[in-house]
Amino acid sequence: MARDGARFYGVYDFPSVVKPITVGDGAGMRLILNNSFDRSCGVSFSIGLLRLVCLNGMTSLVADTDVTKKHSHKLDLSFIKESIGACQLKFEESVKDFSILADHRITQEQGGLILDNLAIKKVLAESMKDSIQMIWDAPSFEEDKGRNLYNLYNATTQHLTREVEGGKFEYARRVSQSVLKNLTKAHTKTDHFAKLTQRVPEKEKVAVEVAV
């Protein structure tokens, strides 16, 4: 439940519908049903992925094409079957997208710089950035020891799933989507990757410059 009971989210996992992302690492299909009691949003299904290694919920960018129906007394629930079919196709696309991120290697330092710059961009709160950095520095799972954009995103979803999602489901989804959007853009656009990996000025130096 979210917004004092105004909205409802149902998360349905299908671990038998599995696709490999990298060697030894796969994801099952996840459907997320969203509805509201105050008509602030329509009925919608979106696609996500359940990473089987650690049960992290990974948000897919193709969820932006949610199948949505407005509230109406004439609502035909047969659209649910169509929605699930569409989400299955999106699941296939999402697995390919994550595989591409796994192929984009980065250094340990670049991962930390990306988190720093995402905090500067207000994508991550400073305290959240620090928590994700701890996971990035000391991966909980053998599959996350590789240094690439996919594992950096996994560090993010691990923190969101364990520490944020339970009490702030919508907020966790927004952060996950925003981080994934930036990492995907960093893979496809060299200038964005350069911006996210540029060194952050030391706070002490910044404070001195402001004082002067």
trRosetta pair geometry for C-beta under 8 A, 3 or more apart (Angstrom, degrees):
i j d omega theta_ij theta_ji phi_ij phi_ji
1 5 5.2 -10 -176 -103 129 53
1 7 7.1 138 -163 81 52 54
1 8 6.1 -25 -104 -103 62 65
1 9 7.9 -160 -70 22 19 76
2 6 7.1 -60 95 60 64 76
2 7 4.4 -27 65 71 96 106
2 8 7.6 -171 21 -74 81 20
2 9 6.6 46 -11 -11 117 108
2 169 5.6 -108 -74 54 119 110
2 170 5.1 93 -150 -24 155 115
3 6 4.0 -53 104 44 113 111
3 7 5.1 63 32 11 115 101
3 40 7.4 -55 102 47 167 160
3 170 7.7 32 -36 -7 92 150
5 37 6.9 -24 142 35 79 141
6 36 5.9 2 152 -155 76 95
6 37 5.8 -133 -153 52 42 90
6 38 4.5 -29 -151 5 103 124
6 40 6.1 39 152 8 123 134
7 34 6.9 -10 -174 -166 109 87
7 35 7.2 163 -156 88 64 41
7 36 4.7 -33 -102 -103 73 82
7 37 7.4 -145 -75 12 29 77
7 38 7.9 -64 -56 29 67 96
7 40 6.7 -74 -69 63 104 120
7 41 6.7 37 -115 31 117 118
7 170 7.5 56 85 -62 146 130
8 33 7.8 -15 116 112 93 92
8 34 7.3 155 85 -154 58 42
8 35 5.0 -12 60 64 104 87
8 36 7.1 -179 17 -88 76 31
8 37 7.2 78 -19 -30 105 93
9 32 6.2 -17 -166 -171 100 97
9 33 6.9 149 -159 80 46 58
9 34 5.6 -10 -104 -100 75 71
9 169 5.7 -156 36 141 151 150
9 170 7.9 -179 -41 -66 141 76
10 32 7.2 156 79 -159 51 46
10 33 4.0 -3 54 55 102 111
10 35 8.0 19 -2 9 103 103
11 30 6.5 -12 -169 -172 89 109
11 31 7.7 159 -155 84 42 50
11 32 5.6 -10 -104 -107 69 76
11 33 7.9 -144 -63 25 29 74
11 48 7.8 -33 -140 46 98 140
11 57 7.3 -46 -154 -116 142 144
12 30 7.0 152 80 -160 50 58
12 31 4.6 -12 62 61 104 96
12 32 7.7 -170 24 -78 73 32
12 33 7.1 48 -7 -11 110 103
13 28 6.2 64 -177 105 91 124
13 29 7.6 152 -158 91 50 51
13 30 5.2 -20 -104 -106 69 84
13 50 4.8 44 -136 -42 115 157
14 17 4.3 20 122 20 117 111
14 28 5.7 -161 88 167 55 105
14 29 4.5 -9 59 68 112 96
14 30 7.2 -167 20 -79 75 36
14 31 7.4 47 -13 -6 110 95
15 18 6.6 17 177 -64 52 105
15 28 4.1 -67 -116 -98 44 168
15 50 6.5 -72 -86 88 78 136
15 52 6.5 108 -143 -103 101 109
16 28 7.2 66 23 -137 25 121
17 28 5.8 102 71 -159 65 77
17 29 4.2 -18 93 10 126 116
17 88 7.7 -93 -167 -127 149 93
17 91 7.2 11 139 148 124 162
18 26 5.1 52 179 145 104 134
18 27 7.0 166 -145 85 68 30
18 28 5.0 -39 -89 -89 76 74
18 52 6.7 8 -126 -38 121 144
19 26 6.1 180 90 -158 32 99
19 27 6.3 -19 60 60 78 78
19 91 7.4 147 3 146 134 97
19 92 7.2 142 -71 -114 164 56
19 95 4.3 -29 102 -118 138 161
20 23 7.5 25 -176 -92 128 30
20 25 7.2 96 -159 79 72 50
20 26 4.6 -61 -102 -94 48 100
20 95 7.8 86 74 -173 34 124
21 25 5.2 -56 61 110 100 95
21 26 5.9 162 2 -113 79 37
21 27 5.8 55 -38 -9 118 103
21 51 8.0 -35 3 -121 146 91
21 95 6.0 -130 -90 -158 77 79
21 98 4.9 -44 -139 110 123 117
21 99 5.3 -155 -162 -76 62 74
21 102 6.1 133 150 -30 96 148
21 150 7.1 162 154 -162 128 147
22 25 4.6 20 58 50 87 114
22 99 6.7 157 -64 -125 67 73
22 102 4.7 -150 -63 177 121 158
22 143 7.5 147 76 -164 118 103
22 146 7.8 -115 153 35 167 158
22 150 7.2 146 -30 98 128 161
24 53 7.9 63 140 -91 79 119
24 143 5.8 -155 113 -101 107 108
25 51 7.4 -13 -174 -160 93 99
25 52 7.9 168 -161 56 50 86
25 53 5.5 -25 -127 -43 82 132
25 102 7.9 170 77 -113 137 148
25 143 4.6 130 -78 -164 117 138
26 51 7.9 156 97 -149 35 56
26 52 5.4 3 79 26 81 125
26 53 7.8 132 40 -37 52 85
27 49 4.0 10 170 179 138 117
27 50 6.2 147 -165 69 77 42
27 51 5.2 -41 -102 -96 90 52
27 52 6.4 -169 -106 -11 30 85
27 58 6.6 -59 -128 37 140 131
27 94 8.0 -89 95 114 148 109
27 95 6.3 -165 54 -104 117 92
27 98 7.1 63 -8 55 146 163
28 49 7.1 140 68 -165 38 66
28 50 4.5 -24 63 63 92 104
28 52 5.8 88 -16 -63 99 103
29 47 7.2 -56 -158 -152 89 96
29 49 7.0 -51 -114 -114 33 60
29 50 7.4 -2 74 16 14 94
29 87 7.5 112 -172 136 120 102
29 88 7.0 -9 -129 -113 156 64
29 91 4.7 -21 -111 -124 105 151
30 47 7.1 115 76 -172 65 52
30 48 3.9 -43 84 79 118 91
30 49 5.8 -174 16 -95 106 8
30 50 4.7 118 -55 -35 116 92
30 57 6.4 136 -145 -139 177 91
31 45 5.8 -22 -168 -163 105 103
31 46 7.5 144 -159 73 56 39
31 47 6.6 -35 -104 -106 58 53
31 48 7.5 178 -83 28 12 82
31 84 6.7 -25 -101 -116 151 82
31 87 5.8 65 -106 143 98 164
32 45 7.1 141 73 -158 50 51
32 46 4.9 -23 61 62 103 89
32 47 7.6 -159 17 -73 88 6
32 48 5.6 59 -25 -8 114 119
32 63 7.6 18 41 -137 124 130
33 43 7.6 -16 -168 -167 89 82
33 44 7.4 159 -153 85 46 47
33 45 5.8 -21 -97 -99 65 72
34 41 6.3 -32 138 112 115 137
34 43 7.3 163 86 -153 60 37
34 44 4.8 -7 56 59 103 94
34 45 7.8 -175 19 -79 76 26
34 46 7.1 25 -6 1 115 107
34 66 7.8 -22 32 -156 125 149
35 41 7.6 -165 -153 89 21 94
35 43 5.0 5 -102 -108 91 75
35 44 7.8 178 -70 23 54 61
36 39 6.0 -177 99 -58 117 10
36 40 4.8 -142 -164 45 162 78
36 41 4.8 119 -20 46 131 75
36 42 7.8 -30 22 -49 105 9
36 71 7.8 -86 66 -52 91 129
39 71 5.1 -93 -117 25 94 150
41 44 7.0 -60 153 0 112 118
41 68 7.9 -85 174 -147 89 125
42 68 4.8 97 81 177 124 99
42 69 5.3 -162 167 87 124 37
42 70 4.5 -81 -101 -97 128 37
42 71 6.0 -150 -120 -27 70 66
43 68 6.9 154 80 -154 46 59
43 69 4.9 -12 59 60 97 93
43 71 7.3 112 -20 -77 89 66
43 75 7.3 81 15 -157 138 143
44 66 4.4 26 -176 162 125 129
44 67 6.4 156 -150 79 70 47
44 68 4.0 -19 -94 -99 103 82
44 69 7.4 176 -75 20 57 60
45 66 6.6 165 74 -160 41 83
45 67 5.2 -4 51 55 94 100
45 80 7.3 113 -40 -138 138 65
45 83 4.1 106 36 161 139 130
45 84 6.8 -76 167 -69 166 56
45 86 8.0 125 88 66 119 105
45 87 5.8 -85 135 -52 116 136
46 60 7.9 -174 161 57 93 96
46 63 4.0 54 -176 -152 117 99
46 66 4.5 -46 -80 -102 93 99
46 87 7.3 138 176 -112 18 116
47 60 5.2 -26 103 47 94 139
47 62 6.2 -6 58 89 124 100
47 63 5.5 -146 53 -86 65 81
47 87 4.3 165 -74 -155 104 92
47 90 4.4 174 11 98 158 124
47 91 5.5 -139 -163 -67 135 73
47 94 6.4 -155 124 -27 124 145
48 57 5.9 11 153 -176 139 92
48 58 6.4 160 -179 82 86 50
48 59 5.5 -47 -123 -111 100 45
48 60 5.7 -170 -116 0 39 91
48 63 6.6 21 -69 -74 69 135
49 57 7.6 145 79 -164 47 48
49 58 4.4 -21 68 66 98 105
49 59 7.9 -137 26 -52 78 6
49 60 6.0 95 -16 -54 97 104
49 91 7.1 131 -86 -141 89 84
49 94 5.8 -168 -46 128 122 135
49 95 7.2 139 -106 -76 142 71
49 98 7.3 -75 45 -33 168 151
50 55 6.6 -14 -176 -144 96 53
50 56 7.7 161 -158 80 50 40
50 57 6.1 -26 -104 -106 67 62
50 58 7.4 -174 -84 21 17 81
51 54 6.0 4 105 48 112 76
51 55 6.9 -124 77 -57 70 5
51 56 4.5 3 43 55 121 88
51 57 7.7 -143 12 -73 84 14
51 58 5.5 78 -35 -21 103 116
51 154 6.9 108 -110 -123 175 103
51 157 7.3 111 5 103 134 145
52 55 7.2 24 -138 -71 28 54
53 56 7.9 -10 68 13 84 97
53 141 5.5 100 153 176 120 161
53 143 5.0 -85 -135 37 159 151
53 144 7.9 161 120 -37 149 93
54 140 6.8 91 -117 90 141 121
54 141 5.4 -118 -62 -41 119 146
54 144 8.0 2 -23 -34 141 127
54 154 7.6 99 39 -173 135 110
54 158 6.3 -15 123 -105 147 104
55 161 7.5 166 114 165 75 153
56 154 6.3 135 54 -152 165 75
56 157 4.3 95 172 122 125 113
56 158 5.3 -66 -95 -80 131 59
56 161 5.0 -148 -134 -15 68 154
57 157 6.5 -151 71 -171 50 115
57 160 7.9 -95 63 100 92 107
57 161 5.5 145 22 -99 86 113
57 165 7.1 97 42 -104 131 164
57 176 8.0 -43 105 -116 87 167
58 98 7.2 43 149 -94 155 140
58 153 7.4 63 -134 138 110 115
58 154 7.7 -39 -89 -99 117 65
58 157 5.3 -38 -93 -105 68 165
58 176 7.4 -177 -152 -174 43 128
58 180 8.0 112 -174 -86 87 137
59 63 6.2 -70 -174 9 86 147
59 157 7.7 -173 3 -103 78 116
59 173 6.0 126 -90 -148 142 72
59 176 4.2 116 9 122 130 123
59 177 5.3 -78 122 -70 148 71
59 180 6.1 -145 80 -5 96 150
60 63 5.1 123 75 -28 79 94
60 90 6.6 128 119 151 149 105
60 91 7.6 -125 -59 -107 166 47
60 93 7.8 104 -176 89 131 89
60 94 3.8 -48 -128 -116 131 135
60 97 7.3 118 -148 54 88 140
60 180 8.0 -138 -134 157 19 163
61 64 6.4 -14 170 -8 60 109
61 94 7.4 164 35 -113 68 87
61 97 6.6 -136 28 174 113 168
61 177 7.2 122 -103 -147 61 80
61 180 5.9 -152 -61 125 94 122
61 181 6.5 125 -111 -85 114 72
61 184 6.3 -5 -51 -26 152 165
62 65 5.8 -37 -180 26 70 107
62 90 4.3 -171 118 -158 136 107
62 93 5.4 83 -47 89 155 129
62 94 5.7 -116 22 -66 117 93
62 97 7.8 -180 -23 -14 103 148
63 66 6.2 24 176 -65 64 86
63 90 7.5 117 -70 159 48 145
63 177 7.4 -101 64 -104 123 116
65 90 7.1 -168 66 -99 113 135
67 79 6.9 -172 155 162 119 105
67 82 6.9 -176 -161 108 154 90
67 83 3.9 -162 80 -118 147 92
67 86 5.5 118 -52 60 132 146
67 87 7.4 -97 4 -48 119 91
69 72 7.7 -94 160 19 97 103
69 75 6.0 107 143 -141 133 103
69 79 5.6 124 -55 73 136 160
71 75 7.0 -51 -151 -59 36 133
72 75 4.8 141 65 -53 81 80
76 79 6.1 101 94 -20 84 94
77 80 5.6 -1 175 -10 74 114
78 81 6.0 -34 -176 22 61 110
78 82 7.2 56 135 -10 71 103
79 82 5.3 -57 -156 43 50 114
79 83 5.9 58 145 -30 76 103
80 83 5.5 -52 -146 33 31 116
80 84 6.5 31 156 -19 65 102
81 84 6.1 -54 -150 34 29 108
81 85 6.6 30 152 -17 62 107
82 85 5.7 -57 -152 37 32 114
82 86 6.4 31 152 -19 66 106
83 86 5.8 -56 -150 36 31 109
83 87 6.3 29 153 -19 65 107
84 87 5.6 -54 -146 37 32 112
84 88 6.6 41 152 -27 63 99
85 88 5.8 -48 -155 24 32 114
85 89 7.2 29 150 -14 61 101
86 89 5.9 -56 -161 34 37 110
86 90 6.5 35 146 -17 68 107
87 90 5.3 -53 -147 39 39 114
87 91 6.3 53 150 -32 67 97
88 91 5.5 -44 -153 22 33 119
88 92 7.3 36 149 -19 59 96
89 92 5.9 -48 -162 27 38 112
89 93 7.0 35 144 -14 65 103
90 93 5.4 -53 -154 37 41 113
90 94 6.2 45 150 -25 71 105
91 94 5.6 -53 -147 32 31 114
91 95 6.7 35 155 -22 64 101
92 95 6.1 -52 -154 29 30 111
92 96 7.0 28 151 -15 61 105
93 96 5.9 -60 -159 35 35 111
93 97 6.5 36 148 -22 69 106
94 97 5.5 -52 -150 32 36 114
94 98 6.5 31 155 -15 68 103
95 98 6.0 -56 -150 37 31 107
95 99 6.4 36 151 -23 64 106
96 99 5.6 -54 -150 33 33 115
96 100 6.6 37 152 -23 64 102
97 100 5.8 -53 -157 29 32 113
97 101 6.9 30 149 -16 64 103
97 184 6.9 -15 -174 -114 112 121
98 101 5.5 -50 -151 35 39 112
98 102 6.5 44 149 -24 66 103
98 150 5.8 89 -175 -124 76 114
98 153 8.0 -124 -130 74 91 146
99 102 5.5 -52 -152 32 34 116
99 103 6.8 34 150 -20 64 103
99 150 7.9 19 -108 -83 15 146
100 103 5.8 -56 -155 32 34 111
100 104 7.0 34 148 -24 64 103
100 187 6.5 105 135 163 104 155
101 104 5.7 -54 -154 27 39 112
101 148 6.8 128 145 143 65 104
101 149 4.2 -105 -168 92 90 107
101 150 4.1 128 110 -66 100 80
101 153 6.6 6 153 3 153 136
101 183 6.3 42 -131 140 127 116
101 184 7.0 -66 -78 -91 113 66
101 187 6.1 -105 -102 -63 67 150
102 146 7.6 45 -161 103 85 142
102 148 5.4 74 -155 112 39 149
102 149 7.5 -112 -67 61 24 74
102 150 3.8 -11 -76 -1 68 153
102 151 7.5 83 -119 -28 74 79
103 148 7.1 123 48 -153 8 143
104 148 5.6 124 77 -163 56 94
104 149 4.5 9 79 4 118 118
104 150 7.6 130 45 -18 87 82
104 186 7.9 132 152 108 155 93
104 187 4.9 -108 -65 -116 160 103
105 146 7.9 -89 -115 170 86 95
105 147 6.3 61 -161 95 77 81
105 148 5.1 -57 -102 -95 44 87
106 110 4.2 -123 -179 87 106 130
106 111 5.6 128 110 -56 127 79
106 114 7.5 -3 -179 -23 163 135
106 147 5.6 -115 76 151 63 93
106 148 6.1 129 16 -121 81 30
106 149 6.3 92 -13 -56 123 67
106 152 7.0 2 50 -35 140 134
106 197 7.7 -150 -146 -97 119 131
107 110 4.5 100 51 3 78 102
107 111 7.2 -135 93 -6 46 83
107 147 6.1 19 -140 151 19 149
108 111 5.9 -55 -160 29 31 113
108 112 7.0 26 149 -13 63 105
108 136 7.8 142 -152 149 73 99
108 137 7.6 75 -166 -113 110 61
108 147 5.8 -85 -63 -114 60 140
109 112 5.7 -57 -155 37 37 110
109 113 6.3 36 150 -19 70 106
110 113 5.5 -53 -145 37 35 113
110 114 6.3 42 154 -25 66 101
110 197 4.8 -14 -144 -129 91 119
111 114 5.7 -50 -151 30 31 113
111 115 6.7 29 152 -15 62 103
111 136 5.2 -172 140 -175 131 137
111 147 6.6 -117 -34 -154 129 94
111 152 4.9 -157 -136 -100 104 119
111 155 8.0 79 180 20 127 151
112 115 5.7 -54 -152 36 35 111
112 116 6.4 38 149 -22 66 104
112 133 6.0 60 -122 -133 85 106
112 136 6.9 171 -74 105 69 142
112 137 7.8 46 -78 -69 111 94
113 116 5.4 -50 -148 34 35 116
113 117 6.3 29 156 -14 67 106
113 196 7.1 117 120 143 89 60
113 197 4.8 75 100 -146 133 51
113 198 7.0 172 176 61 127 24
113 199 6.6 -69 -125 -96 124 44
113 200 6.9 -180 -141 -15 76 94
114 117 6.0 -59 -147 41 29 106
114 118 6.3 31 154 -20 65 107
114 152 6.5 26 77 -176 145 153
114 183 7.6 58 -178 -96 142 85
114 186 7.3 1 -125 -99 123 168
114 196 4.7 29 -121 158 78 107
114 197 6.1 -16 -64 -80 78 68
115 118 5.7 -53 -145 36 31 112
115 119 6.6 34 153 -21 63 103
115 124 6.8 -31 -163 43 73 161
115 129 5.0 138 166 -158 100 94
115 132 5.9 -171 -129 93 133 118
115 133 5.5 173 107 -75 164 90
115 136 7.0 -141 -39 -3 144 158
115 152 7.7 -144 -54 -166 95 111
116 119 5.8 -58 -158 33 30 111
116 120 6.6 30 147 -18 65 104
116 129 7.0 103 -90 -180 36 141
116 200 4.5 -113 149 -25 136 145
117 120 5.3 -46 -146 34 40 115
117 121 6.3 37 153 -15 67 105
117 195 6.8 149 -175 139 150 71
117 196 4.8 -175 79 -143 146 52
117 197 7.5 -84 -4 -50 146 21
117 198 6.9 92 -83 50 136 78
117 200 6.6 -157 -68 -70 70 107
118 121 5.6 -55 -145 43 33 110
118 123 4.2 -70 -173 63 87 122
118 124 4.7 56 121 5 104 110
118 129 6.8 167 81 -104 97 112
118 179 6.5 35 -149 -113 150 83
118 182 6.3 147 -104 92 106 167
118 196 7.2 29 -50 -141 80 102
119 122 7.6 39 180 -78 34 25
119 123 7.3 -83 -70 55 25 74
119 124 4.7 -55 -84 77 67 98
119 125 7.2 2 -132 131 89 12
119 126 5.4 84 -163 -96 129 57
119 128 8.0 173 -101 69 98 84
119 129 4.1 -26 -70 -56 125 156
120 200 6.7 -170 -47 -120 136 119
121 182 7.7 143 78 -103 159 147
123 175 7.2 117 167 -144 71 71
123 178 4.8 -167 -147 135 100 124
123 179 6.2 132 157 -76 125 66
123 182 6.3 -25 -110 -26 168 149
124 128 4.9 -137 -172 89 92 112
124 129 4.4 111 124 -67 132 89
124 132 7.1 -76 -144 14 149 141
124 175 6.8 81 -98 -153 65 112
124 179 7.2 54 -60 -82 102 110
125 128 4.3 85 58 8 86 108
125 129 6.9 -149 89 -12 42 85
126 129 5.6 -51 -150 30 31 115
126 130 6.7 31 153 -19 63 102
127 130 5.7 -51 -153 32 34 113
127 131 6.7 33 150 -18 64 104
128 131 5.7 -55 -151 35 35 111
128 132 6.4 32 153 -16 68 106
128 159 6.8 131 -163 136 81 141
128 164 7.6 27 -118 -67 119 137
128 175 7.4 -82 162 -153 160 153
129 132 5.9 -58 -149 39 30 108
129 133 6.2 37 151 -26 65 107
130 133 5.5 -51 -148 31 31 118
130 134 6.8 38 152 -24 62 99
131 134 5.8 -48 -158 25 34 114
131 135 7.1 28 148 -12 62 102
131 159 5.1 121 121 -136 112 136
131 163 6.8 -69 166 41 157 167
132 135 5.7 -56 -157 37 39 110
132 136 6.2 41 147 -21 70 106
132 155 5.1 101 -169 134 82 102
132 156 5.3 13 -131 -94 134 59
132 159 5.0 -93 -83 -7 75 152
133 136 5.4 -54 -144 38 34 114
133 137 6.1 33 156 -20 67 107
134 137 5.9 -55 -145 37 28 110
134 138 6.6 -29 170 34 63 99
135 138 7.0 -84 -139 65 24 65
135 139 6.8 55 170 -107 67 45
135 140 6.6 -34 -145 -20 92 98
135 155 4.1 158 102 -151 113 93
135 158 5.5 171 -159 78 157 132
135 159 6.0 -139 -10 -51 146 100
136 139 7.4 7 -144 -69 22 76
136 151 7.9 117 -127 131 76 90
136 152 6.3 26 -115 -123 119 69
136 155 4.4 14 -67 -120 76 170
139 142 7.7 133 113 -85 123 12
139 144 3.8 -174 -154 96 132 107
139 145 5.1 -145 46 -76 148 59
139 151 7.1 -34 -103 -175 133 119
139 155 7.4 -93 -105 -85 78 99
140 144 6.8 36 47 41 62 141
140 158 6.7 166 20 -159 132 154
141 144 4.8 83 67 5 87 105
141 145 7.9 -131 100 -28 52 79
142 145 5.9 -35 -164 -6 42 117
143 146 7.6 -37 172 9 44 102
143 151 7.9 -168 129 -105 68 107
144 151 4.7 140 -153 -147 70 107
144 154 5.4 -137 -113 98 116 141
144 155 7.0 127 -171 -62 135 80
145 151 7.7 -101 37 -147 12 155
146 151 5.5 168 77 -32 77 148
147 151 6.8 -102 -120 62 23 136
148 151 5.3 90 56 14 73 99
148 152 7.2 -131 102 -6 38 91
149 152 5.5 -53 -148 35 36 115
149 153 6.5 37 153 -18 66 103
149 183 4.9 147 -174 -174 113 112
149 186 6.7 176 -115 83 137 118
149 187 6.0 -105 17 -67 171 109
150 153 5.8 -56 -155 36 31 110
150 154 6.5 36 146 -23 64 104
151 154 5.0 -43 -145 32 40 119
151 155 6.7 50 152 -24 63 93
152 155 5.8 -44 -157 25 35 113
152 156 7.1 36 144 -17 60 101
152 183 6.7 175 86 -115 116 135
153 156 5.4 -52 -157 33 41 116
153 157 6.4 32 151 -14 72 104
153 179 6.4 150 -123 128 81 112
153 180 6.0 65 -134 -95 130 76
153 183 5.6 -111 -67 26 111 172
154 157 5.8 -54 -141 41 35 105
154 158 6.1 42 156 -27 66 104
155 158 5.8 -50 -147 30 28 115
155 159 6.8 25 155 -14 61 104
156 159 6.2 -62 -159 36 30 105
156 160 6.3 21 152 -14 67 112
156 175 7.6 -152 178 136 113 101
156 176 6.7 148 131 -114 114 67
156 179 5.0 -167 -169 134 167 167
157 160 5.5 -56 -140 42 37 111
157 161 5.8 38 160 -23 70 108
157 176 6.0 61 -96 -123 84 114
158 161 6.0 -55 -143 36 24 109
158 162 6.3 5 164 -3 61 115
159 162 6.4 -71 -143 46 24 98
159 163 5.5 -32 -178 29 66 120
159 164 6.9 45 135 -6 75 110
160 163 7.1 -73 -114 55 14 79
160 164 4.7 -51 -145 49 56 122
160 165 5.6 75 152 -43 75 97
160 172 4.4 131 -173 -155 107 102
160 175 6.2 -175 -102 83 131 122
160 176 5.7 -142 73 -65 176 103
161 164 7.8 16 -9 47 13 80
161 165 5.4 -5 -126 4 35 138
161 172 7.7 120 -71 -175 38 141
162 165 7.9 67 11 24 17 102
163 166 8.0 -98 164 19 12 104
164 167 7.2 -94 -171 51 38 82
164 168 5.4 -55 178 59 81 104
164 171 6.7 -109 171 96 115 104
164 172 4.4 149 113 -88 112 108
164 175 7.4 -17 127 38 164 145
165 168 7.1 -91 -115 69 18 58
165 169 5.6 48 -166 -108 67 61
165 172 4.2 -69 -87 31 69 176
166 169 7.8 15 -129 -66 3 80
168 171 3.9 -22 156 40 114 123
168 172 5.7 130 100 -27 81 88
169 172 5.9 -58 -149 34 27 111
169 173 6.6 24 155 -17 63 106
170 173 5.8 -56 -152 36 32 111
170 174 6.5 32 152 -20 66 105
171 174 5.7 -54 -149 34 32 111
171 175 6.4 30 155 -16 66 105
172 175 5.9 -56 -148 37 31 109
172 176 6.2 32 154 -20 65 109
173 176 5.7 -54 -144 37 30 113
173 177 6.2 31 157 -19 65 107
174 177 5.9 -57 -149 37 28 110
174 178 6.2 25 156 -18 64 110
175 178 5.8 -59 -146 38 29 110
175 179 6.2 27 158 -17 66 107
176 179 6.1 -56 -146 37 27 108
176 180 6.2 23 157 -15 63 111
177 180 5.9 -60 -146 40 27 109
177 181 6.1 32 155 -24 65 107
178 181 5.6 -50 -146 32 29 114
178 182 6.6 26 155 -16 62 105
179 182 5.9 -59 -153 37 31 108
179 183 6.3 25 154 -15 67 109
180 183 5.8 -56 -143 40 32 109
180 184 6.1 33 158 -20 66 108
181 184 5.9 -56 -147 37 26 110
181 185 6.3 24 155 -16 62 110
182 185 5.7 -56 -146 39 30 111
182 186 6.2 36 152 -25 64 105
182 192 7.5 -156 -161 168 67 121
182 196 6.7 132 166 -94 110 140
183 186 5.4 -48 -146 32 33 116
183 187 6.7 36 152 -21 62 100
184 187 5.7 -52 -156 30 34 112
184 188 6.6 13 155 -5 66 110
185 188 6.0 -65 -142 46 33 100
185 189 5.5 -19 175 27 73 114
185 192 4.7 -64 135 127 99 166
186 189 7.0 -69 -115 59 18 75
186 192 5.1 -123 -93 113 52 100
186 193 4.2 103 -167 -89 80 72
186 196 5.2 -48 -102 28 128 148
187 193 7.3 99 -65 -74 22 118
188 192 7.9 21 68 43 70 130
189 192 4.2 63 88 10 112 110
189 193 6.8 175 93 -12 58 83
190 193 5.5 -53 -148 37 37 114
190 194 6.3 42 152 -24 67 103
191 194 5.5 -50 -150 33 33 115
191 195 6.6 36 151 -20 63 102
192 195 5.6 -50 -149 33 36 113
192 196 6.4 28 154 -14 66 107
193 196 6.0 -61 -147 41 30 106
193 197 6.1 6 161 -1 66 116
194 197 6.3 -72 -140 49 25 95
194 198 6.5 46 157 -51 64 95
195 198 6.0 -36 -149 -3 29 115
201 205 5.6 -114 176 79 99 117
201 206 5.1 112 115 -60 123 101
202 205 4.6 82 68 8 92 105
202 206 6.9 -164 91 -8 46 87
203 206 5.6 -56 -148 37 34 114
203 207 6.3 36 154 -23 67 106
204 207 5.8 -55 -150 33 31 112
204 208 6.6 30 153 -19 64 104
205 208 5.7 -53 -151 34 34 111
205 209 6.4 33 153 -18 66 106
206 209 5.8 -57 -150 37 31 111
206 210 6.4 31 153 -19 65 107
207 210 5.8 -54 -149 36 30 111
207 211 6.4 31 153 -21 64 107
208 211 5.7 -56 -150 35 32 112
208 212 6.4 30 154 -19 66 105
209 212 5.8 -54 -148 35 31 111
